[in-house]
C-alpha cells in the first residue's frame, strides 16, 4: 500500500496518474483480449454465429481465427508486457485506447452506411467509448 501511495504522489496524486489505474485498465483489457483469442481459436463458428456471420469455407475460418484470435493474442501479449515492464506500460495503454477507438469508428461507419445495430453493437460501443475516455485520461495523467 505504501508503494502505491508513493507512486501516486509522484504522479500528482490523481487516480488517472496512478500506476494502479493504468494496471487495472490494462488488466481489464487483457481479460477481454484473452477471452476473444481463446474463444475464436476454439469456437469460431459459434462466436461468429452470435453476430450473424456464417462461415462456409476453411479460408473463412482461417481468417476469422487470424483476425479475431491471432490479433487479440498479439495485443494481449503487448498488454502483458505493459503489466510486467514499466517501459511498456504507456505503449500498452495507448494501444488499448487506439484499438477501442478503431473498433468504435468501424461500428459508427457501419451505422452510417448500413443502418442501426443491435443490442450487442450498442453495448460494445458503450464499452469502447468508456475505454477510449479512460485511456485518454490515463495517457494525459501519466507523469512526464
C-alpha positions in Angstrom: 0.0 0.0 0.0 2.9 2.4 0.8 4.4 1.7 -2.6 1.1 2.6 -4.4 0.7 5.8 -2.3 4.3 6.7 -3.0 3.8 6.2 -6.8 0.6 8.2 -6.7 2.3 11.1 -5.0 5.0 11.2 -7.7 2.2 11.3 -10.3 0.4 14.2 -8.8 -1.8 12.0 -6.6 -4.6 11.7 -9.2 -6.2 8.4 -10.0 -5.6 9.0 -13.7 -1.9 9.4 -12.9 -1.7 6.3 -10.7 0.1 3.1 -11.5 -2.9 1.2 -10.1 -5.3 2.9 -12.6 -3.1 2.0 -15.6 -2.6 -1.6 -14.4 -6.3 -2.0 -13.8 -7.1 -0.6 -17.2 -4.6 -3.0 -18.8 -5.7 -6.0 -16.8 -9.4 -5.5 -17.9 -8.3 -5.1 -21.5 -6.1 -8.2 -21.2 -9.1 -10.2 -19.9 -11.2 -9.2 -22.9 -8.5 -9.8 -25.5 -7.5 -13.2 -23.9 -11.2 -14.3 -24.0 -11.6 -13.2 -27.6 -8.3 -15.0 -28.6 -9.3 -18.2 -26.8 -12.9 -18.1 -27.9 -12.1 -17.6 -31.6 -9.3 -20.2 -31.6 -11.6 -22.8 -30.1 -15.1 -22.0 -31.2 -15.0 -19.5 -34.1 -18.2 -20.8 -35.8 -20.2 -20.5 -32.6 -19.0 -17.0 -31.8 -19.4 -15.8 -35.4 -22.9 -17.1 -35.4 -23.8 -15.0 -32.4 -23.4 -11.9 -34.5 -24.9 -13.3 -37.7 -21.7 -14.4 -39.5 -21.8 -17.8 -41.2 -18.6 -19.5 -42.3 -18.8 -21.6 -45.4 -15.1 -22.4 -46.1 -11.9 -23.2 -44.2 -10.4 -20.0 -45.6 -13.1 -18.1 -43.7 -12.3 -20.0 -40.6 -8.6 -19.3 -41.0 -9.2 -15.6 -41.5 -11.6 -15.3 -38.5 -9.1 -17.1 -36.3 -6.3 -14.9 -37.5 -8.1 -11.6 -37.2 -10.2 -12.2 -34.0 -8.0 -14.8 -32.4 -4.5 -14.1 -33.5 -4.7 -10.3 -33.4 -6.3 -10.5 -30.0 -3.4 -12.8 -28.8 -0.8 -10.3 -30.2 -2.5 -7.3 -28.5 -2.7 -9.4 -25.3 1.0 -10.1 -25.4 1.8 -6.4 -25.5 -0.6 -5.8 -22.7 1.3 -8.4 -20.6 4.5 -6.5 -21.3 2.8 -3.3 -20.2 1.7 -5.0 -17.0 5.1 -6.5 -16.2 7.6 -4.0 -17.6 7.2 -0.3 -16.8 8.9 0.8 -20.0 6.0 -0.8 -22.0 3.1 0.4 -19.8 2.3 3.6 -21.7 2.6 1.8 -25.1 0.1 -0.8 -23.9 -2.3 1.8 -22.7 -2.1 3.7 -26.0 -2.6 0.5 -27.9 -5.7 -0.3 -25.9 -7.2 3.1 -26.3 -6.5 3.3 -30.1 -7.8 -0.2 -30.6 -11.0 0.7 -28.9 -11.2 3.9 -30.9 -10.7 1.9 -34.1 -13.5 -0.6 -33.2 -15.8 2.3 -32.3 -15.1 4.0 -35.6 -15.8 0.8 -37.5 -19.2 0.4 -35.8 -20.1 4.1 -36.4 -19.2 3.9 -40.1 -21.4 0.8 -40.4 -24.3 2.5 -38.7 -24.0 5.5 -41.0 -23.7 3.4 -44.2 -25.8 0.3 -43.3 -28.2 1.3 -40.6 -28.7 0.7 -36.9 -27.0 -2.1 -34.9 -28.4 -4.4 -32.3 -28.0 -4.7 -28.5 -24.6 -6.3 -28.9 -23.3 -3.5 -31.1 -24.7 -0.8 -28.8 -23.2 -2.5 -25.7 -19.9 -2.8 -27.5 -19.9 0.8 -28.5 -20.7 1.9 -24.9 -17.7 -0.1 -23.6 -15.5 1.3 -26.4 -16.4 4.9 -25.6 -15.6 4.2 -21.9 -12.3 2.5 -22.9 -11.3 5.5 -25.1 -12.2 8.0 -22.4 -10.3 6.1 -19.7 -7.4 5.6 -22.0 -7.1 9.3 -22.8 -7.3 10.2 -19.1 -4.6 7.6 -18.3 -2.3 8.9 -21.1 -2.8 12.5 -20.1 -2.4 11.7 -16.4 0.9 10.0 -16.7 4.0 11.5 -15.1 6.1 13.4 -17.5 
